[in-house]
């Protein structure tokens, strides 16, 4: 009996290791790009004590899994090249191990932040239609980190993702970060080596979510304590479920109350009573102006619930029946849109542009009707100004500027009918992604130590409500990430926030008016924090988007131009090109009476009437000042007798900015003590 038992144990000892499995993190997949000219970390899990061999490009490194089954090797640095095959095998286990094919060696860039990193190729396509249609590059690979949070602590790995080292094609890039796409394209054109773009961002998140608990605890312990309140997973699940159920119930009651919704088969005769039908008699509906917003109010308050608008459009014989695209600019907040009774699109929140495709045969010769059902859970329903509202035909109907003969502009006059007015929808949403440390734990920590050439950080919009601590937060975050990667000089490019007038994408907008000389601007303060961090920290550069924004859109579409400015920064930071000129910086100042002279590090475009310069005296109140540019010098005539401070572009939306270097880069926002 004892011999049989011993024999059985021996058989198990032979069989069980055969089932052992060497595993790699999600970043390591077919088609991946590894960083050139640096040691290449490769890590994973196996059984404790297993001997692991990693082979790539005729280089072999051997290690042993520790007592927890963790292992790591550092392959020697390699020049750009490939495709190669990487093999990861266990010496003890007679199995296939892990074999990864089509591996390239080149440059890897990590892009992180909030929604302006998220903005997709689909969103910006009208700006760059021909370029996107014609560009494919198997040497530029795309990886999108899947969103996830963790309140408990750091994770070892990220979730599987659908965009996992995909080569650049229009289809693969369609829902990928436009900024990442254009940066990969630009850096490939610059270097000629393979490019790997890792995008790890989440719209609307504050910087605190991206910083480790250890770093925050030293200076802001209460922030970490706040996150610990949500370590009860059962509570979080119940709140999320309650929020979903409440939204469903609110929508159900809204539909039941809404006179424009079909209440059953007996309530509609051939579509005559349905608000969306072409045959519906809307002669009794009230005419309203698109931008007045009075149609969306009850007294001084915005109507919470639904509102219906209709507009009749005449289509000529030449365009009748042809496929088209309906552009409804940007709407606040949610909409369901119909053409001739057929739903053509819906959008659940305010930011995406409404671009709804109209299939062949839908539009008829003569009268057609567009119906919009606004649904608002807060604020005032409205149309965002300065956006396109039209029907476009032809092959270029998806471009920014379709041919004039193929455009039917929409009227700014609509027919209005009340929908259903509701109580605000209660919310139990816990929004874990907005809590301190949760994104660092779940989606940042697992990426290290994957070798990268540099990091792009484009974030700050969610911190403009309280910009004062941002300089400290950003400094902390950069040091935090550099420590995690064990690279004290890991290059960072910080994208300075674009110009924007936030009143147009809020629930209570007011007409756009030019800002004069505001004494305070949260957006300007946060931009200044970004500038100061870049100025004081080594291997950090600032790429300003101050002239690439949109007055009415927090998500400006000119992402290729921003990517070009980021690329210029990396030319200097990562490629060591000291000849590259970046944004102009002040190197000295001089005050003689009421004449202020600023000396910049490079020539500016000559200009006799610079705008957006302001000067303050002892009372601290800034006033507009006359300024001129010639060569490397800006001369300012102070409106106060004893000037002590000067600032530039210190507004949410400094649209009159006209100070530029001869390279074409703007003089960014700054405040300077004299």
C-alpha positions as CSV (number, residue, x, y, z in Angstrom):
1,X,0.0,0.0,0.0
2,X,2.8,2.4,0.9
3,X,4.6,1.5,-2.3
4,X,1.5,2.3,-4.4
5,X,1.1,5.6,-2.5
6,X,4.7,6.6,-3.1
7,X,4.4,5.6,-6.8
8,X,1.2,7.7,-7.1
9,X,3.0,10.7,-5.6
10,X,5.9,10.3,-8.0
11,X,3.5,10.1,-11.0
12,X,1.8,13.4,-9.8
13,X,5.2,15.0,-9.5
14,X,5.8,14.3,-13.1
15,X,2.4,15.1,-14.4
16,X,1.5,18.4,-12.6
17,X,4.4,20.5,-14.0
18,X,3.3,19.6,-17.5
19,X,0.2,21.6,-16.8
20,X,2.1,24.6,-15.5
21,X,1.7,27.7,-17.7
22,X,4.1,30.5,-18.3
23,X,2.2,33.8,-18.7
24,X,2.9,37.3,-19.9
25,X,1.1,40.6,-19.2
26,X,-1.5,41.9,-21.7
27,X,1.1,44.3,-23.2
28,X,3.1,41.3,-24.6
29,X,1.2,40.2,-27.7
30,X,1.8,39.4,-31.4
31,X,2.7,42.6,-33.3
32,X,4.0,44.5,-30.3
33,X,6.7,47.2,-30.5
34,X,9.6,47.1,-28.1
35,X,11.8,50.1,-27.3
36,X,15.1,50.4,-29.1
37,X,18.4,51.4,-27.6
38,X,17.3,50.5,-24.1
39,X,17.3,47.3,-22.1
40,X,14.0,45.5,-22.8
41,X,12.2,44.3,-19.6
42,X,10.1,41.2,-20.1
43,X,8.2,39.8,-17.1
44,X,5.4,37.4,-16.2
45,X,4.3,34.5,-14.0
46,X,5.1,30.8,-13.7
47,X,5.3,28.2,-11.0
48,X,7.7,29.1,-8.2
49,X,11.3,28.0,-8.9
50,X,10.8,27.5,-12.6
51,X,13.6,28.4,-14.9
52,X,12.4,30.8,-17.6
53,X,14.2,31.4,-20.9
54,X,13.4,34.4,-23.0
55,X,14.7,34.6,-26.6
56,X,14.5,37.5,-29.1
57,X,16.6,38.3,-32.1
58,X,19.2,35.7,-31.2
59,X,19.5,37.1,-27.7
60,X,18.7,34.7,-24.8
61,X,18.3,35.5,-21.1
62,X,17.5,33.0,-18.4
63,X,16.0,33.7,-14.9
64,X,14.1,31.8,-12.2
65,X,10.6,32.5,-10.9
66,X,10.6,33.7,-7.3
67,X,8.5,32.1,-4.5
68,X,5.4,34.0,-5.7
69,X,5.9,32.8,-9.2
70,X,7.0,36.2,-10.5
71,X,9.9,36.5,-12.9
72,X,11.6,39.3,-15.0
73,X,14.4,39.5,-17.4
74,X,16.0,42.4,-19.2
75,X,17.0,41.7,-22.7
76,X,20.0,43.7,-24.0
77,X,19.2,46.8,-25.9
78,X,18.7,46.5,-29.6
79,X,18.7,48.6,-32.7
80,X,15.4,49.3,-34.5
81,X,14.3,46.3,-36.6
82,X,12.1,43.3,-37.0
83,X,9.8,41.6,-37.4
84,X,11.2,39.1,-34.9
85,X,9.8,36.2,-32.9
86,X,9.9,36.2,-29.1
87,X,9.9,32.9,-27.3
88,X,9.3,32.5,-23.5
89,X,9.8,28.9,-22.3
90,X,10.1,27.0,-19.0
91,X,13.1,24.6,-18.8
92,X,11.2,22.4,-16.4
93,X,8.0,22.1,-18.4
94,X,8.0,20.3,-21.7
95,X,5.4,22.5,-23.4
96,X,5.2,25.1,-26.1
97,X,5.6,28.1,-23.8
98,X,4.7,31.4,-25.3
99,X,5.6,32.4,-28.8
100,X,5.0,36.0,-30.0
101,X,5.3,36.8,-33.7
102,X,5.7,40.0,-35.8
103,X,7.6,41.8,-33.0
104,X,9.1,45.1,-34.0
105,X,11.8,47.2,-32.2
106,X,11.5,50.9,-32.5
107,X,10.1,53.8,-30.4
108,X,7.2,53.4,-27.9
109,X,5.2,56.4,-26.6
110,X,2.7,56.4,-23.7
111,X,-0.2,58.9,-24.0
112,X,-2.3,59.5,-21.0
113,X,-4.8,62.0,-19.6
114,X,-8.4,62.7,-20.2
115,X,-10.8,63.1,-23.1
116,X,-8.6,65.1,-25.4
117,X,-6.4,62.1,-25.6
118,X,-9.5,60.0,-26.1
119,X,-10.9,61.9,-29.1
120,X,-11.0,59.4,-31.9
121,X,-10.1,59.4,-35.6
122,X,-13.8,59.1,-36.3
123,X,-14.4,62.4,-34.5
124,X,-11.7,64.4,-36.4
125,X,-12.2,62.7,-39.7
126,X,-13.8,65.7,-41.4
127,X,-10.7,67.7,-40.9
128,X,-8.3,65.2,-42.4
129,X,-10.5,63.1,-44.7
130,X,-8.1,62.5,-47.6
131,X,-5.1,61.9,-45.4
132,X,-6.9,59.3,-43.3
133,X,-8.4,57.6,-46.3
134,X,-5.0,57.2,-47.9
135,X,-2.7,56.3,-45.0
136,X,-1.7,52.8,-43.9
137,X,1.5,51.9,-42.2
138,X,2.3,48.4,-40.8
139,X,5.3,49.9,-38.9
140,X,3.0,52.0,-36.7
141,X,1.2,49.9,-34.1
142,X,-1.7,51.0,-31.8
143,X,-2.5,49.7,-28.3
144,X,-5.5,50.9,-26.3
145,X,-5.5,50.2,-22.5
146,X,-9.0,49.2,-21.4
147,X,-10.6,51.4,-18.7
148,X,-10.6,49.9,-15.3
149,X,-10.4,51.2,-11.6
150,X,-9.3,49.8,-8.3
151,X,-9.8,51.3,-4.9
152,X,-7.8,48.5,-3.0
153,X,-4.3,48.8,-4.4
154,X,-2.2,48.2,-7.4
155,X,-2.8,45.5,-10.0
156,X,-0.4,43.3,-11.8
157,X,-2.1,43.5,-15.2
158,X,-4.6,45.3,-17.3
159,X,-7.8,43.9,-18.9
160,X,-7.7,42.4,-22.4
161,X,-8.3,45.0,-25.1
162,X,-9.6,44.9,-28.7
163,X,-6.9,47.4,-30.0
164,X,-3.8,45.3,-29.2
165,X,-0.9,46.4,-31.3
166,X,-2.9,46.8,-34.4
167,X,-1.1,48.2,-37.5
168,X,-2.4,51.6,-38.7
169,X,-5.2,51.4,-41.2
170,X,-8.3,53.5,-41.3
171,X,-10.4,50.7,-39.9
172,X,-8.0,49.9,-37.0
173,X,-7.6,53.5,-36.1
174,X,-11.2,54.6,-36.5
175,X,-12.0,54.4,-32.8
176,X,-8.4,55.0,-31.6
177,X,-6.9,58.3,-30.2
178,X,-6.5,60.8,-33.0
179,X,-3.6,62.4,-31.2
180,X,-1.9,59.0,-30.8
181,X,-2.5,58.2,-34.5
182,X,-1.0,61.4,-35.7
183,X,1.9,61.3,-33.3
184,X,2.8,57.8,-34.5
185,X,2.6,59.0,-38.1
186,X,4.7,62.0,-37.4
187,X,7.4,60.2,-35.4
188,X,7.7,57.5,-38.1
189,X,8.2,60.2,-40.7
190,X,10.8,61.8,-38.5
191,X,12.8,58.7,-37.6
192,X,11.9,56.0,-40.1
193,X,11.8,53.3,-37.4
194,X,8.7,51.4,-36.1
195,X,6.4,53.3,-33.7
196,X,4.3,51.9,-30.9
197,X,1.6,54.1,-29.5
198,X,0.1,53.1,-26.1
199,X,-3.0,55.1,-25.2
200,X,-4.1,55.0,-21.5
201,X,-6.7,57.8,-20.9
202,X,-10.1,58.3,-19.4
203,X,-12.4,61.3,-20.2
204,X,-13.3,63.6,-17.3
205,X,-10.8,62.2,-14.8
206,X,-8.8,64.4,-12.4
207,X,-5.0,64.2,-12.1
208,X,-5.4,62.8,-8.5
209,X,-6.7,59.5,-10.0
210,X,-3.4,59.0,-11.8
211,X,-1.1,59.4,-8.7
212,X,-0.1,56.5,-6.4
213,X,-1.4,56.3,-2.8
214,X,2.1,56.5,-1.4
215,X,2.8,59.8,-3.2
216,X,-0.5,61.3,-2.2
217,X,-0.3,60.2,1.4
218,X,2.8,62.2,2.0
219,X,1.0,65.5,1.3
220,X,-2.7,64.9,0.9
221,X,-3.6,62.0,3.2
222,X,-7.3,62.8,3.2
223,X,-7.5,62.2,-0.5
224,X,-6.4,58.6,0.0
225,X,-8.8,58.3,2.9
226,X,-11.6,59.3,0.6
227,X,-10.8,56.4,-1.8
228,X,-10.7,53.9,1.1
229,X,-14.3,54.7,1.8
230,X,-15.1,52.9,-1.5
231,X,-13.2,49.7,-0.7
232,X,-16.5,48.0,0.0
233,X,-17.1,46.3,-3.3
234,X,-20.6,45.2,-2.4
235,X,-21.5,48.8,-1.8
236,X,-20.0,50.0,-5.1
237,X,-21.9,47.2,-7.0
238,X,-25.2,48.1,-5.3
239,X,-24.8,51.8,-6.0
240,X,-23.9,51.2,-9.6
241,X,-26.9,48.8,-10.0
242,X,-29.2,51.3,-8.2
243,X,-28.0,54.1,-10.5
244,X,-28.7,52.0,-13.6
245,X,-32.2,51.0,-12.3
246,X,-33.0,54.6,-11.5
247,X,-32.0,55.8,-15.0
248,X,-34.1,53.1,-16.5
249,X,-37.1,54.0,-14.4
250,X,-36.7,57.7,-15.2
251,X,-36.6,57.0,-18.9
252,X,-39.6,54.7,-18.6
253,X,-41.7,57.4,-16.9
254,X,-40.5,60.0,-19.4
255,X,-41.7,57.9,-22.3
256,X,-45.0,57.3,-20.6
257,X,-45.6,61.0,-20.1
258,X,-44.3,62.2,-23.4
259,X,-47.1,63.1,-25.9
260,X,-44.8,62.5,-28.8
261,X,-44.2,58.8,-28.0
262,X,-46.5,56.1,-29.3
263,X,-48.5,54.6,-26.4
264,X,-49.8,51.5,-28.2
265,X,-51.1,50.3,-31.5
266,X,-54.5,52.0,-31.0
267,X,-53.0,55.4,-30.4
268,X,-51.6,55.9,-33.9
269,X,-53.3,55.8,-37.3
270,X,-50.8,55.6,-40.2
271,X,-48.3,57.6,-38.2
272,X,-50.6,60.7,-38.1
273,X,-50.2,61.2,-34.3
274,X,-46.5,60.5,-34.1
275,X,-44.4,63.7,-33.8
276,X,-41.7,62.2,-36.1
277,X,-43.9,61.4,-39.1
278,X,-43.6,63.4,-42.3
279,X,-47.4,63.3,-42.5
280,X,-48.0,64.6,-39.0
281,X,-49.8,68.0,-38.9
282,X,-47.5,70.4,-37.1
283,X,-49.3,73.5,-38.1
284,X,-50.1,74.3,-34.5
285,X,-46.6,74.1,-33.3
286,X,-44.9,77.3,-32.1
287,X,-42.0,78.8,-34.1
288,X,-38.8,79.2,-32.1
289,X,-35.3,80.5,-32.8
290,X,-32.5,77.9,-32.6
291,X,-30.2,79.9,-30.2
292,X,-32.8,81.7,-28.1
293,X,-33.1,78.8,-25.6
294,X,-36.3,80.2,-24.2
295,X,-38.1,77.2,-25.7
296,X,-36.1,75.1,-23.3
297,X,-37.0,76.9,-20.2
298,X,-39.9,77.0,-17.7
299,X,-39.5,80.4,-16.2
300,X,-35.8,80.9,-15.4
301,X,-35.1,77.2,-15.2
302,X,-34.2,74.7,-17.8
303,X,-36.8,72.0,-18.6
304,X,-35.7,68.6,-17.3
305,X,-37.3,66.0,-19.4
306,X,-38.0,66.1,-23.2
307,X,-38.6,68.7,-25.9
308,X,-39.6,68.2,-29.5
309,X,-38.4,70.3,-32.4
310,X,-39.2,69.9,-36.1
311,X,-38.0,71.5,-39.3
312,X,-39.2,71.1,-42.9
313,X,-36.5,70.9,-45.6
314,X,-37.1,71.0,-49.3
315,X,-34.9,68.7,-51.4
316,X,-34.6,69.2,-55.2
317,X,-34.9,66.5,-57.8
318,X,-31.2,66.3,-58.3
319,X,-30.6,65.3,-54.7
320,X,-33.7,63.3,-53.9
321,X,-33.1,59.7,-53.0
322,X,-29.3,60.1,-52.7
323,X,-27.4,59.2,-49.6
324,X,-26.6,62.2,-47.4
325,X,-25.2,63.2,-44.1
326,X,-27.2,65.3,-41.5
327,X,-25.0,67.6,-39.5
328,X,-26.6,68.9,-36.3
329,X,-23.6,70.6,-34.8
330,X,-23.3,69.7,-31.1
331,X,-26.4,69.5,-28.9
332,X,-26.9,69.7,-25.1
333,X,-27.5,67.2,-23.8
334,X,-29.0,64.0,-25.3
335,X,-30.9,63.6,-28.5
336,X,-32.8,61.2,-30.7
337,X,-33.1,62.4,-34.3
338,X,-35.5,61.3,-37.0
339,X,-35.8,62.1,-40.7
340,X,-39.2,61.5,-42.4
341,X,-40.2,59.3,-39.4
342,X,-37.1,57.1,-39.4
343,X,-34.6,57.3,-36.6
344,X,-31.3,58.2,-38.1
345,X,-29.2,58.7,-35.0
346,X,-29.0,59.3,-31.3
347,X,-26.3,60.5,-28.9
348,X,-26.4,60.1,-25.2
349,X,-24.4,63.1,-24.0
350,X,-23.4,66.6,-25.0
351,X,-19.9,66.4,-26.5
352,X,-19.9,64.3,-29.7
353,X,-20.8,66.1,-32.9
354,X,-24.1,64.9,-34.4
355,X,-23.2,63.4,-37.8
356,X,-26.1,61.2,-38.9
357,X,-25.9,59.3,-42.2
358,X,-29.1,59.3,-44.3
359,X,-29.4,56.2,-46.4
360,X,-30.2,56.1,-50.1
361,X,-33.9,56.6,-50.7
362,X,-34.8,58.3,-47.4
363,X,-34.9,61.9,-48.7
364,X,-37.6,62.5,-51.3
365,X,-38.2,65.3,-53.7
366,X,-40.0,68.2,-52.2
367,X,-40.9,68.3,-48.5
368,X,-38.9,66.4,-45.8
369,X,-38.9,66.8,-42.1
370,X,-36.2,66.6,-39.4
371,X,-37.4,65.9,-35.9
372,X,-35.2,66.2,-32.8
373,X,-36.2,64.8,-29.4
374,X,-34.1,66.5,-26.8
375,X,-33.7,64.7,-23.5
376,X,-32.2,66.6,-20.6
377,X,-31.6,65.4,-17.0
378,X,-30.2,68.8,-16.0
379,X,-29.5,72.2,-17.4
380,X,-31.0,73.9,-20.5
381,X,-31.4,72.1,-23.8
382,X,-29.6,74.1,-26.5
383,X,-27.7,74.1,-29.8
384,X,-24.0,74.9,-29.6
385,X,-23.2,77.9,-31.9
386,X,-20.4,78.1,-34.4
387,X,-21.1,74.5,-35.5
388,X,-22.4,73.2,-38.9
389,X,-26.1,72.6,-39.2
390,X,-26.8,71.3,-42.7
391,X,-27.5,68.3,-45.0
392,X,-24.5,67.4,-47.2
393,X,-24.6,65.2,-50.3
394,X,-21.9,64.0,-52.7
395,X,-18.7,62.1,-52.3
396,X,-17.3,64.7,-49.9
397,X,-20.3,64.8,-47.6
398,X,-18.0,63.6,-44.7
399,X,-15.4,66.3,-45.2
400,X,-15.3,69.6,-43.3
401,X,-16.2,71.6,-46.4
402,X,-18.4,69.8,-48.8
403,X,-19.1,71.4,-52.2
404,X,-21.6,74.3,-51.9
405,X,-23.9,72.8,-54.6
406,X,-24.2,69.7,-52.4
407,X,-25.2,71.4,-49.2
408,X,-28.7,72.3,-47.9
409,X,-28.3,74.7,-44.9
410,X,-30.8,74.2,-42.1
411,X,-32.9,77.1,-41.0
412,X,-32.4,78.6,-37.5
413,X,-36.2,78.6,-37.1
414,X,-37.7,75.4,-35.7
415,X,-41.2,74.3,-34.8
416,X,-41.5,73.5,-31.1
417,X,-43.8,71.2,-29.1
418,X,-43.5,70.5,-25.4
419,X,-42.6,67.0,-24.4
420,X,-42.7,65.7,-20.8
421,X,-41.4,67.7,-17.8
422,X,-39.8,65.5,-15.2
423,X,-38.2,65.7,-11.8
424,X,-34.3,65.5,-11.9
425,X,-33.1,62.0,-12.1
426,X,-31.6,61.0,-8.7
427,X,-28.0,59.7,-9.1
428,X,-26.2,57.1,-7.1
429,X,-23.2,57.0,-9.4
430,X,-19.9,56.4,-7.5
431,X,-17.7,57.3,-10.5
432,X,-14.6,55.4,-9.1
433,X,-12.5,56.8,-12.0
434,X,-12.6,60.2,-10.4
435,X,-11.3,59.1,-7.0
436,X,-7.6,59.5,-6.1
437,X,-5.3,56.6,-7.0
438,X,-7.9,54.4,-8.7
439,X,-6.5,54.7,-12.2
440,X,-2.9,54.6,-11.1
441,X,-3.7,51.3,-9.4
442,X,-5.7,49.6,-12.2
443,X,-4.3,50.9,-15.5
444,X,-1.0,52.7,-14.9
445,X,1.0,50.5,-12.5
446,X,0.5,47.4,-14.6
447,X,2.2,49.0,-17.6
448,X,5.6,49.4,-15.8
449,X,8.4,48.6,-16.5
450,X,7.5,48.2,-20.2
451,X,10.2,50.3,-21.9
452,X,9.0,53.6,-23.5
453,X,10.7,56.5,-25.1
454,X,8.5,59.2,-23.6
455,X,5.2,60.1,-22.1
456,X,2.5,62.6,-23.3
457,X,0.3,64.1,-20.6
458,X,-2.8,66.0,-21.8
459,X,-5.1,66.6,-18.8
460,X,-6.3,69.4,-16.6
461,X,-9.8,70.3,-17.8
462,X,-11.2,68.4,-14.8
463,X,-9.0,70.3,-12.4
464,X,-9.7,73.9,-13.5
465,X,-12.3,74.2,-10.8
466,X,-9.4,74.3,-8.3
467,X,-6.2,75.0,-10.1
468,X,-4.0,76.0,-7.2
469,X,-2.7,72.6,-6.2
470,X,-2.2,71.5,-9.8
471,X,1.5,72.5,-10.0
472,X,2.2,70.3,-7.0
473,X,0.1,67.5,-8.3
474,X,1.7,67.4,-11.7
475,X,5.2,67.5,-10.2
476,X,4.3,64.7,-7.9
477,X,2.8,62.6,-10.7
478,X,5.8,63.0,-13.0
479,X,8.2,62.0,-10.2
480,X,5.8,59.1,-9.2
481,X,5.8,57.7,-12.7
482,X,9.5,58.1,-13.2
483,X,10.1,56.2,-9.9
484,X,7.7,53.4,-11.1
485,X,9.6,53.0,-14.4
486,X,13.0,53.5,-12.6
487,X,13.9,56.2,-15.1
488,X,14.6,59.5,-13.3
489,X,14.8,61.3,-16.6
490,X,11.9,59.7,-18.5
491,X,10.8,62.4,-21.0
492,X,7.5,64.0,-20.5
493,X,5.6,66.3,-22.8
494,X,2.8,68.2,-21.1
495,X,0.1,69.6,-23.5
496,X,-1.0,73.0,-22.2
497,X,-4.8,73.4,-22.3
498,X,-6.3,74.8,-25.4
499,X,-8.3,78.0,-25.6
500,X,-12.0,77.5,-24.8
501,X,-15.1,79.3,-23.5
502,X,-16.7,76.8,-21.2
503,X,-20.0,78.6,-21.0
504,X,-21.3,77.1,-24.2
505,X,-21.1,73.4,-23.1
506,X,-22.7,73.8,-19.7
507,X,-26.3,73.4,-18.6
508,X,-26.8,77.2,-18.3
509,X,-24.9,78.9,-21.2
510,X,-24.8,82.6,-21.8
511,X,-24.1,84.4,-25.0
512,X,-20.5,84.5,-26.1
513,X,-19.0,87.9,-25.4
514,X,-15.4,88.9,-25.8
515,X,-13.5,88.8,-22.5
516,X,-11.9,92.1,-21.6
517,X,-9.3,92.0,-18.9
518,X,-10.5,89.4,-16.3
519,X,-8.6,89.6,-13.1
520,X,-8.8,85.9,-12.7
521,X,-9.1,82.9,-15.0
522,X,-9.0,79.3,-13.7
523,X,-8.0,78.0,-17.1
524,X,-5.1,80.5,-17.2
525,X,-4.0,79.5,-13.7
526,X,-3.9,75.9,-14.6
527,X,-2.0,76.6,-17.8
528,X,0.5,78.5,-15.8
529,X,0.9,75.6,-13.4
530,X,1.7,73.4,-16.5
531,X,4.2,75.9,-17.7
532,X,6.0,76.2,-14.4
533,X,6.3,72.4,-14.0
534,X,7.9,72.2,-17.5
535,X,10.2,75.1,-16.7
536,X,11.5,73.7,-13.4
537,X,11.7,70.0,-14.1
538,X,14.4,68.4,-16.3
539,X,13.3,66.4,-19.4
540,X,9.9,68.0,-19.3
541,X,8.7,70.2,-22.2
542,X,5.5,72.1,-22.9
543,X,3.4,71.8,-26.1
544,X,0.9,74.6,-26.1
545,X,-2.5,74.3,-27.8
546,X,-3.6,77.8,-26.9
547,X,-4.3,78.7,-30.5
548,X,-5.7,75.3,-31.6
549,X,-8.8,75.2,-29.5
550,X,-12.4,76.0,-30.2
551,X,-14.4,78.7,-28.4
552,X,-17.5,76.4,-28.1
553,X,-15.9,72.9,-27.9
554,X,-13.8,71.5,-25.1
555,X,-12.7,68.9,-27.6
556,X,-11.0,70.8,-30.4
557,X,-10.5,68.7,-33.5
558,X,-7.1,69.9,-34.8
559,X,-5.2,67.0,-33.2
560,X,-2.6,66.6,-36.0
561,X,-1.3,70.1,-35.3
562,X,-1.1,69.3,-31.5
563,X,0.7,66.0,-32.4
564,X,3.2,67.9,-34.5
565,X,4.0,70.2,-31.5
566,X,4.4,67.2,-29.2
567,X,6.7,65.6,-31.8
568,X,8.9,68.7,-31.8
569,X,9.3,68.4,-28.1
570,X,10.3,64.8,-28.4
571,X,12.8,65.7,-31.1
572,X,14.6,67.5,-28.4
573,X,13.9,65.3,-25.4
574,X,14.1,61.8,-26.9
575,X,16.2,62.3,-30.1
576,X,18.6,64.9,-28.7
577,X,18.0,67.5,-31.5
578,X,19.1,70.7,-29.8
579,X,18.5,72.7,-32.9
580,X,14.8,72.2,-32.7
581,X,13.0,75.4,-31.7
582,X,10.1,75.0,-29.3
583,X,7.8,77.7,-28.0
584,X,9.4,81.1,-27.3
585,X,10.6,81.6,-23.7
586,X,11.5,84.8,-21.9
587,X,15.2,84.9,-21.0
588,X,15.4,88.4,-19.6
589,X,13.3,91.5,-18.7
590,X,14.0,95.2,-18.4
591,X,11.8,98.0,-17.0
592,X,12.5,101.7,-17.8
593,X,9.7,103.9,-16.4
594,X,6.6,102.7,-18.2
595,X,8.5,100.8,-20.9
596,X,8.8,97.0,-20.4
597,X,11.2,95.0,-22.6
598,X,10.9,91.2,-22.8
599,X,13.8,89.3,-24.5
600,X,12.9,85.9,-25.9
601,X,15.2,83.0,-26.8
602,X,14.3,83.2,-30.5
603,X,13.1,85.6,-33.1
604,X,9.4,86.5,-33.2
605,X,7.3,87.6,-36.1
606,X,7.4,91.4,-36.3
607,X,4.2,93.0,-35.2
608,X,3.2,96.5,-34.4
609,X,0.0,95.7,-32.5
610,X,0.4,92.6,-30.3
611,X,-2.7,91.6,-28.4
612,X,-3.4,89.8,-25.1
613,X,-0.6,91.5,-23.1
614,X,-1.5,93.0,-19.7
615,X,0.4,94.8,-17.0
616,X,-0.2,95.2,-13.2
617,X,1.1,97.7,-10.7
618,X,1.2,97.6,-6.9
619,X,-2.5,97.1,-6.6
620,X,-2.3,93.8,-8.5
621,X,-5.0,94.8,-11.0
622,X,-4.1,94.0,-14.6
623,X,-4.8,96.3,-17.5
624,X,-4.5,95.9,-21.3
625,X,-1.2,97.1,-22.6
626,X,0.1,98.1,-26.0
627,X,2.9,95.9,-27.3
628,X,5.1,95.4,-30.3
629,X,7.4,92.6,-31.5
630,X,10.7,92.9,-33.4
631,X,13.4,90.4,-33.5
632,X,13.8,88.7,-30.2
633,X,12.2,91.6,-28.3
634,X,8.7,92.5,-27.2
635,X,8.3,96.1,-26.0
636,X,5.3,96.9,-23.9
637,X,4.0,100.3,-23.0
638,X,2.7,100.1,-19.5
639,X,-0.7,101.7,-18.6
640,X,0.5,102.0,-15.0
641,X,3.4,104.1,-13.7
642,X,5.2,101.4,-11.7
643,X,4.6,98.0,-13.4
644,X,5.6,95.0,-11.4
645,X,4.0,92.1,-13.4
646,X,3.2,91.3,-17.0
647,X,1.1,88.5,-18.4
648,X,0.0,87.2,-21.7
649,X,-3.1,85.3,-23.0
650,X,-4.4,85.2,-19.4
651,X,-8.0,84.3,-20.3
652,X,-10.0,81.2,-20.8
653,X,-10.2,81.9,-24.5
654,X,-7.6,84.5,-25.7
655,X,-8.8,84.6,-29.3
656,X,-6.9,87.7,-30.2
657,X,-3.5,86.1,-29.5
658,X,-1.1,87.1,-32.3
659,X,2.4,86.8,-30.8
660,X,4.2,84.0,-32.7
661,X,7.8,82.9,-33.2
662,X,9.0,82.9,-36.8
663,X,8.8,79.1,-36.6
664,X,5.0,79.5,-36.3
665,X,4.7,78.4,-32.7
666,X,2.7,80.8,-30.4
667,X,4.0,82.7,-27.5
668,X,2.2,80.8,-24.9
669,X,0.3,82.0,-21.8
670,X,2.5,83.2,-18.9
671,X,2.7,85.5,-16.0
672,X,6.1,87.2,-15.3
673,X,7.3,89.2,-12.3
674,X,9.3,92.2,-13.4
